[in-house]
Amino acid sequence: MMSIVVAFTARCLLVLLFLPFSALDKLLNVAQAVDQAEAAVPNRILARGLIAIGFGIEVLMSAAILAGIADRAAAVVLAAYCVATAILWKPFWKMPDFKLRGASRGRDTFWDFLKNLALAGGFLMLASGTTAAGVRTFLEAPLASSHPYRLAPSPGDSP
């Protein structure tokens, strides 16, 4: 039972940023979210669409990861989402004050960019495990569940 709790807790920590926090923030602060999106895409209708798509990804993919239903595919979608949001909303290379020492909004944005990429790596590991065999397994059945809460028989258990 403890292994199921740890597996579920690890998944909760991985999606915690999105469900409930980022998704809830999009609901409670729609205008600000659209303003932020409009900084990346200068069309208000497209910005609203991106916020709606982001909300759907955050809620549905996080729920799939927690439930273990098509969780590997959901993890790949969230990995791509993390990379896309890093590129669109964390463009440290555009910051005029980017520097390695001293106060710098550009450097702060750089760290946020790297955090998004690191989170994408965590989602990719959830999708494929830590080995090349895991990647092959994912590619053979990308919509299959990883069955995260199924316990393997202990050594010595009778079949």
C-alpha positions as CSV (number, residue, x, y, z in Angstrom):
1,M,0.0,0.0,0.0
2,M,2.8,2.4,0.8
3,S,4.3,2.0,-2.7
4,I,0.9,3.1,-4.2
5,V,0.9,6.2,-1.9
6,V,4.4,7.1,-3.0
7,A,3.6,6.6,-6.7
8,F,0.5,8.7,-6.4
9,T,2.3,11.4,-4.4
10,A,5.1,11.6,-7.0
11,R,2.5,12.1,-9.7
12,C,0.7,14.7,-7.7
13,L,3.9,16.7,-7.2
14,L,4.7,16.5,-10.9
15,V,1.3,17.9,-11.9
16,L,0.8,20.2,-8.9
17,L,1.8,23.3,-10.9
18,F,-1.0,22.7,-13.4
19,L,-3.7,21.1,-11.4
20,P,-5.0,22.9,-9.5
21,F,-2.9,26.0,-9.4
22,S,-2.3,27.2,-13.0
23,A,-5.7,26.0,-14.2
24,L,-7.4,27.7,-11.3
25,D,-5.4,30.9,-12.0
26,K,-6.6,30.9,-15.6
27,L,-10.2,30.7,-14.3
28,L,-9.9,33.4,-11.6
29,N,-7.7,35.7,-13.7
30,V,-8.9,35.3,-17.2
31,A,-8.2,38.9,-18.3
32,Q,-4.6,38.8,-17.0
33,A,-4.0,35.4,-18.6
34,V,-5.2,36.7,-21.9
35,D,-3.0,39.8,-21.6
36,Q,0.0,37.6,-20.9
37,A,-0.8,35.4,-23.9
38,E,-1.3,38.5,-26.1
39,A,2.3,39.4,-25.4
40,A,3.3,36.3,-27.3
41,V,0.6,36.4,-30.0
42,P,-0.7,39.9,-30.8
43,N,-4.2,38.8,-31.5
44,R,-6.8,38.9,-28.6
45,I,-8.9,36.1,-30.1
46,L,-6.0,33.8,-30.6
47,A,-4.7,34.7,-27.1
48,R,-8.1,33.6,-25.7
49,G,-7.9,30.4,-27.7
50,L,-4.4,29.7,-26.4
51,I,-5.6,30.2,-22.8
52,A,-8.6,27.9,-23.3
53,I,-6.3,25.2,-24.9
54,G,-3.8,25.6,-22.1
55,F,-6.5,25.2,-19.5
56,G,-7.8,22.0,-21.2
57,I,-4.3,20.6,-21.4
58,E,-3.5,21.4,-17.8
59,V,-6.7,19.8,-16.5
60,L,-7.2,16.8,-18.8
61,M,-3.6,15.7,-19.1
62,S,-2.9,16.2,-15.3
63,A,-6.1,14.1,-14.6
64,A,-4.9,11.4,-17.0
65,I,-1.5,11.2,-15.3
66,L,-3.1,11.0,-11.8
67,A,-5.6,8.4,-12.9
68,G,-3.1,6.4,-14.9
69,I,-5.3,6.5,-18.0
70,A,-3.3,7.0,-21.2
71,D,-0.9,8.6,-18.7
72,R,2.2,8.1,-20.9
73,A,0.6,10.0,-23.8
74,A,-0.6,12.7,-21.4
75,A,2.9,13.1,-20.1
76,V,4.3,13.6,-23.6
77,V,1.6,16.3,-24.2
78,L,2.5,18.0,-21.0
79,A,6.2,17.8,-21.9
80,A,5.5,19.5,-25.2
81,Y,3.3,22.1,-23.4
82,C,6.2,22.9,-21.0
83,V,8.6,23.4,-23.9
84,A,6.1,25.6,-25.8
85,T,5.3,27.7,-22.8
86,A,9.1,28.1,-22.1
87,I,9.6,29.4,-25.6
88,L,6.5,31.6,-25.8
89,W,6.4,33.0,-22.2
90,K,10.0,32.8,-20.9
91,P,12.1,34.4,-23.7
92,F,15.1,35.3,-21.6
93,W,17.0,36.0,-24.8
94,K,14.8,39.0,-25.5
95,M,15.5,40.6,-22.1
96,P,17.8,43.7,-22.5
97,D,19.1,43.2,-18.9
98,F,20.1,39.6,-19.1
99,K,23.4,39.2,-17.3
100,L,25.1,36.6,-15.2
101,R,25.8,38.7,-12.1
102,G,23.7,41.2,-10.2
103,A,20.0,41.9,-10.4
104,S,18.6,40.9,-13.7
105,R,15.0,40.1,-14.9
106,G,16.5,38.3,-17.8
107,R,18.4,35.9,-15.6
108,D,15.2,35.3,-13.5
109,T,13.4,34.5,-16.7
110,F,16.2,32.2,-17.8
111,W,15.8,30.2,-14.6
112,D,12.0,29.9,-15.2
113,F,12.8,28.8,-18.8
114,L,15.1,26.1,-17.5
115,K,12.5,25.0,-14.9
116,N,10.0,24.5,-17.7
117,L,12.5,22.4,-19.6
118,A,13.4,20.3,-16.5
119,L,9.7,19.7,-15.9
120,A,9.4,18.6,-19.6
121,G,12.2,16.1,-18.9
122,G,10.3,14.8,-15.8
123,F,7.2,14.2,-18.0
124,L,9.2,12.5,-20.6
125,M,10.7,10.1,-18.0
126,L,7.1,9.4,-16.8
127,A,6.2,8.6,-20.4
128,S,9.1,6.3,-21.2
129,G,10.9,5.4,-18.0
130,T,14.6,5.7,-17.7
131,T,15.7,3.2,-20.3
132,A,15.8,2.8,-24.1
133,A,13.5,-0.2,-23.6
134,G,11.0,2.1,-22.0
135,V,11.1,4.4,-25.0
136,R,10.5,1.5,-27.3
137,T,7.5,0.3,-25.1
138,F,6.0,3.8,-25.3
139,L,6.5,4.1,-29.1
140,E,4.8,0.7,-29.6
141,A,1.7,1.7,-27.6
142,P,1.7,5.4,-26.8
143,L,-1.9,5.5,-25.6
144,A,-1.5,2.6,-23.2
145,S,-1.5,3.1,-19.5
146,S,1.6,2.5,-17.5
147,H,-0.6,1.0,-14.8
148,P,1.1,3.1,-12.1
149,Y,-0.8,1.7,-9.2
150,R,-0.6,-2.0,-10.0
151,L,1.6,-3.9,-7.6
152,A,3.9,-6.5,-9.0
153,P,3.9,-9.8,-7.1
154,S,6.5,-10.0,-4.4
155,P,9.2,-12.7,-4.7
156,G,7.9,-15.9,-3.2
157,D,4.2,-15.1,-3.9
158,S,2.3,-18.0,-5.4
159,P,0.8,-17.5,-8.8
